[in-house]
Amino acid sequence: MRVILATLAAGALASGAAAQTAEANTRAAIARVERLNPQVNAVLALDPTALDQARAQDRMRRVRGPLFGMPILIKDNIETLGPLPTTAGSLALKDNVTNRDAPLVAGLRAAGAVILGKTNLSEWANIRSNASISGWSAVGGQTRNPYALDRNPCGSSSGSGSAVAAGMVDAAIGSETDGSITCPAALNGVVGLKPTIGLVSRTHIVPISASQDTAGPIARDVTTAARVLGAIAGSDAADPVTAAADAHRTDYLAALRPDALKGVRIGVLRFSAGWSKPVDAVFEQALGILRAQGATLVEITELKDRDKIGAAENIVLMTELKAGLNAYLATAPATVKTRTLADVIAFNTANAPQEMALFGQELFETAEKTKGLDDPAYKAARALSLRLAGKDGIDAMLAANNVVALVGPTMPAAWLIDAVNGDQVSGSGAGNLAAVAGTPHLTVPMGNVRGMPVGLSFMGPAWSEARLLGLGFAYEQARGPLPAPTFRKSVEDSPDVAALLAPAKR
């Protein structure tokens, strides 16, 4: 692990009250990381310049930004200024010190945030193997869920979700291609927002898919997510897909009204539920809250050809992974010796005891065989997946049912970390549609199953982040507080579950 903690430690605040200076906030966050990270392994490294950043913010207190003094952690596939490498969790990138900020990181700094450090992630953002263990990387090891340490935090933004849930920071940045913000947010009991593709720059982020990649906030509540989104949204000339971002960027905090659900029509994606009776029960409670707040719920029972999206999406991701990663590695510092996807595959093979003891790289090998972005099969797959998820999917359901948003359970509760079989997931929600369509997806905690968090998804048309945040805020306020993590070893250790597992008295 690359943990730089001891040189930064300087004590913690005695209470949870917000400190008055950026330096005090940062010192308190460092102390929380020192105390809590050994249990969950969410933080790879603290930035040794963090206190200097904070002091610089304090010297500018007359021009405080909207995130003044807020310590924020960054997923380690996103570049930051300073001495920390951007590894994507792979030993192949352990020397990838670019000393430059991704535009979204620059936006956070301009808003007054302190870049506290880097979070662990599923290696290569979970695109190396279908048999992977989410939350594991060769650089960082296994991230754990603070609600039960033997449970998976989901990926690929596992460290970002776990660190926020554990209380180390109020917000972290994750990235998503398909579920990598919303799944770890939901499983760790925090808020996650996957923005519209093109609202947040992808420049200087280790890529998977130009069609589906985006970064976004993971936060302790909807208000914090909205504040962070306002700092990272915007156009970037180096990322042409963001050309319209400045025109669509808005005051997200202004949309946060307790009565935002009153009088709105929301579609209930019944086809995205039904795989877990306990999750369904929590989902019904959430729907009851939406109704009580004045929303009209419209049942949507099916989506034609939904089962065809996955195969087409896979062709898109494999083709774009090779093209994007080759382009990224070609411009990496000379210290990085892997300059192509083929080089990474060879590196993993040569370093198999460290990189491939738990699972292989069959997805990398599949991607290496793809024929490029001009391949007619790739173009057809992208057109098909985009149409089925977007025009004939989310857009069609919104229009046909005259609703402003769609809701469904985000994911199952966290599964066990399984070094034998890899991830064992019992079901999935509807978030795949928003990932493929490139539209926004907000998840907000809706309750617990045996003490493990589950999330409620709000999805809408492109550029509807403000509306979704407003709906999520109104739901969050009506729902009330939920239990904090207890860092117990397992679900079975909780008294109520242990009693059920004990033999009956005779």
N, C-alpha and C positions, 0 to 999 in steps of 0.2 A: 504493500500500500504506500501511496504517496501522501501521508498525512503530516502536515506541517502545523502542529498545534502548540507545542510547548513554548515556542518563542513568542507566541501571541497571547498566551493566557494572562489574564489580569483580574480575575474575580468576576462575580456575577451580581446582578441586582438582587436584593433580598425579596422583592415583590415583583409581581407581573406588571406593575405600572410602567407606562412608557417613559423612557429617560428623556431628559431635556436637551441632550446634546447627541450628535451623531457618534462621537467617540464613546460615550457611555452606552448607547445602544449597541455599538459594535463590540465593546468589551463584554457586555452581557451575553450577546449572541455567541461569541467565542467560548465563553464559559459553559453555555448550554450545550454547544457541540462537544466540548470536552467531556461533559458529564453524561450525555445521552447517546452520543454516536457509538461508543463501544457496544451498546446493546443492539443497535439496528444496522450499523455499518452503511449508513446512507451517504456520508460525506467522504469523498476521496481526499480532498486537500483544502485547507484554508489558504487564502491568498495572503502572502506575507506583507502585502501593501495595504491590507484592509484598514488598519488603524491610521495610516497616512491618508488614505482616501477620506476617512471620517473626519480627521482634523481639518482637511481642506474644505469639507462641507461646512464645518463649524465656523471657519473663517469667512464663509460666504453667507452667514445667517440672514443678512438683510435681503437676500435674493433667494430665499429657500424655494426649492422645487417641490412639486406635489408628493414626491417620495422622500423628502428630506430625512436623512439619517436612517433609512430603512435598510437593514442588512438583507441581501438577497443572494441565494445560491443559484448556480448556473449548471445545468446538465453538461456533462463532460464530452459532448459532441459539438459544443458551441464555443467559439474562440473568444478569449479575453486577453486584454493587455496584461503584461507582466510575465513572471517566470514560469507560470504553470503550463504544462503541455495540455493539448486537447487530444485525448486518446481514443474517444469512442469506446473506451473500456478495453482496447486491444493493446497487447504488448508491441504490436507492429508500429503503433503510433506513440510509444512512450517518450520519444524525443521530438514530438511535434509541437515545438514551442514557436508559435507564429508571431507572438508579441503584437497582436492587433485585436481590436474589438470587433466582433460582429456588430452590424448596425443596431440590432436590437439592444445589445449591451451598452453601446454608446448612448442610446436613448434612455436607458435606466440611469446611467451616470448623469446625464443632463437633467434628469428629473430629481436628482439628489440622492439616489440610492447608493449604497456601499456594496460593491461586489465582494461577498464574503468568501467565496470559494467555489469548488466544483463538486457536483454530486455524482455518485455511482449510477450506473445504468446497465441495462441488458446489453451485453457486448454487441457492437455494431448495430445498436438500436433494434436488436432481436431479429435480424434478417439473415443470420448465418445458417440456422438450422431449424427445422420444424420440431426437433426433439430438445430444444433448449430449455433451460431453467430461467424463467424471467427473473430479473434482478441480479443475475450473475455476470461478472466480467473477470477476465484473467487479471486485469489491473487491480480491481477492487474487491474481488470475492463476492460473496452473497449478501445482498441487502435483505433485511427482514422487516416484517410488518409489526409496528409497535403495539397492535392490539393482541397479537399472539405471535411470539417470536419464531415458531415453527411454521408459520403461514407465509405465503408468498405475497410480496407487495405489488405484484404485477409489473409489467414493463411496457415500453423500455425506460420510461422516466421514473424508474423505481426509487432511486435515491431522492429525487425531488419530492415525490409524494410522501415517502417515509419521513423525510426530514421535517416537512411542514406538519405532518400529523403528530410527530414526536414533540413538537413545540420548539425546535431549534430556531426556526425563523417563521415569520408570518407569510412569506411568499418565496417561491422558487420558480425557475423557468424550466419547462420541459419542452420536448418536441414530439411530434406525432406524424406518422405516416398512416397508421390505421389503429387507433385505440391507445397510443402510447402516452397521451396526456390523460384521457378520460378514464382509462382502466386503473392506473395507479392512484388517481384522485379518488375514484369511487371505493376501491378496496382499502384505502387508508383513511377514509372518512373525512375527506377535505373537498374543496371546490376545484374543478379543473375546466378550463375553456380551450377548446380547439377552434381557432378562428377560421374565418373564410380564407381559402387559399388566395394569397395576394394582399392580405391586410398587414402581415408582418414579414419583413425581409428574411430570406433564407441565406443571404450572403455570409460566408465564413462559418457555415454549419456543415458538418460532415453529412453528405447527402445519401438518401435512398432513392427518392422519387420526385422528379420535378413536378409531376402532376399532383402529388398528394402531401408532400412534406410541408410542415409549418411548425413554428414554435408558438408557445402560449403559456399563460400563467397557471400555476398551481398554488392555491392560497387557502388560508384558514377560513375565509368567508367570501361571500359574493362581493362585498364592498372592496376588499383588498384586491380581488381579481380584477375588478373594474379599474381601480387605480393603476395597477400594473399594466393592464392592456392599453390604457391611455398613453403610457410612456413608450411602449414598444411598437405601437401601430404607426404606419406611415410608409410613404413611397421611397424606393431605393433605386437609383438609376442602374445599379449593377444587377438588379433582379427585376427584369422587365415585367414579370407577372404582377408586381406591386404598383404598376403605373396608376391604377385607379384608387390606391389606398388613401391618399391625402383627401380625395374628394369624398370618401365614405367614412373617414375617421370622424368621431364625434365626441361629445362629452358623455362618457359612459356613466359617470356618477349621477348625472342629471336624470338618468332613466330609472334610478333606484327608488321606487315609490312603494310603500306598503300596500297600496291599493291597485297595483299594476295588474292583478289578475281579474279585477272586477269587470264583468261584461265582455271578456274575451272568449273566443272559441278555440279550443285546443283539441287536437286529434290524439287519441289514445291508441298506440300501436300494439294491439293485442297479439299480433303475430310475433312480436319481439319478447313476449313473456311465455309462461307455461312450462319452463324447464326446471323450475324450483318452486315447490309449494310454499316454503318459508319466505322466499323472496317475493312471490306473488302476494302473500299476505301483507307484507310491508308496503308493496306497491299499491294495494287497495287502500291502505291507510293514507298514503300520499295523495291518491286521487280524491279521497274524501276531503283532505285539506284544500285541494284546488277548488273543489265544488263549494266548500264553505266560504272561500274567499271570493266567490262570485263568478268563477269560470264555468263556461258551458263545455262539457266534455262530449266529444263525438267519437264513437267507436269505429276503429278501422281494423278489420279482421284479417286482411290479406294484402299481399303485394305480388302481383304477377311477375314471374321470372326472377324473383329474388335469388333463387338458388343458382342462377347462371352468372351472377356477378363475380363470385370468388375466382372461378377459373380464368375469366378475362382479366381481373385485377392482378392475378399472379403473373400473367404474361407481361403486363405493364410494369410491375415492380421489378421483375427480373431484368427486363431490358433497360429500364431507366437506372437501375442500380449500377450496372456495368458502365454505362455512359457517364453517369454523374460521379461515381467514385474515381474512375480513371481521370476525369477532368480535375477533380479536387486534388488527388495525389500528385498529379503532374506539376502542381504549383506549390507543393508542400516544401518546407525548408530542406536543405541538403542533408540535414541530420536524419531525415526519414528515408530509409533505403527502399521501402516498398512504394513503387511509383505507379503501379497498376493493380487492378483486381487480381490478375494472375500472380503478381508478386505476393500479394497478401495470402492467396491460397498456398503458395509455396512456403511462405513464412510459417503459416499455421502447421503445415505438414512437418517442417523441420523442427518446430517447437511444440510438437504434439503433447508431450507430458504436461506442459503448462496451459496450452490453448485448447486441446481437444480431448482431455481425459474424461470429460463429462458428456460431451456431445460433439458431433462432427460439423461439417461445413457444406452439406449437400446443396443448400440454396446458393451459396457462393459458386459452386461448381456448375449449377444450372444457369446462373446468371452469366458466367463466363462463356457459355456456349451460345448466347443470344446473338442476333445478327445486326443489332444497331437500330437507331431511331428511324431509319428509312425502311425498315422491314415491314412489308404490307401486313403481316400477321400481327405485329405490334400495333400498327395504326388502327387495324380493325378491332383489336381487343380494347384499346383505349376508347374508341368511339362507342363500343358496345357497353362497356362498364359505366362510362359517363352517362350514357342515355338511360340505362336501367336504374342507376342510383339517383340520377338527377332529374332530367326531364320527365321520365316515366315513373320516377320514384318519389323523392321528396317533393319536387315541384308539383307533380300531378296530385299527390295526396293532399297537399295544402290547398290547391285550387278546387279539387272535386268536393272537398268537405268544408270549404269556406272557413278554414282555420288559420290562425296566425303562427302556430307552432305545433310540434309533435312531441309527445312524451312517451317514455318507456323506461323499464329498469335498465341501468347502464351495463351491469355485468353480474355474474354470480358473486357470492361472498368468497373471500380468499381461500384458495386451495392450499394443501400442504406443500412445502418445499420437498421435491422428490428427486433425489440424485440418481435414482434407478431408472425411472420412467420419464423424467422431464415433466413439463407442465401437464397437469390433468385437470382440464377445465370442463365443468359440467353443463355449460350453456353459454349463450352470448346474447347480448341485447341488439339494438338496432343501430348502434353507432357506426357500423361499417358503411351504412348508406351515406352519412355525412362525410366520412373520410374519403370515399370514392368520388362523391359528387363535388367535394371541395367546399361544402357549406358548413356553417358554424354548429358547434355541439358543446353545450354546457352541461356538466354534471354537478349536482348538489347532493350532499348527504341526505338520505331519506329515512334512515333507521339502521337497526342492527339485526343480524341473524345469529343467535347464540353468541352475542357479543361482538360479532364481526360486522364492520360497516358495509352497507350497500348504497348505491347512488341512484338518483332520479335524473334521467337525461331529458334535456330540452333541446330540440333541434328546429331550425327554421331555414328560410331562404338565404341566399348569399347576402352578406353585409347586414344581417339582422342581429349582430352581437348586442346592441343596446337593448333591443326588445327582449332577447333571451335573458340578459342579465337582470332586467327589470322583473321578468316573470320569476326567475330564480330567487331574486331578493325577496319578493313578496311571499313566495313559498317558504323560504328560509325563516323569515320573521314569524310567520304563522306556525311553523313547525316547532319552533323553540329549540332549546339546547339539547344536545345529545351527549352520551357518556364520552369522556376522554379516554385515551389509551392507558392501559395499566402495565404494559410490558410483561404480561404473564408469559410463562413458557409455552403454554398451549391452551386452546379452547377447553380441553378436558380438565385443565387445572382450576377452572372457575368453579366455585362452590355449587352452583345450580346444576351444571353439567356433571360434575363429579358425583353428585348425589344420584343422578339418573343412571350413571354407569356402575354404581355399586351394586353388589348382589342384594336381592330382596331379603329382608329379615324373616326368619322362620320361627 
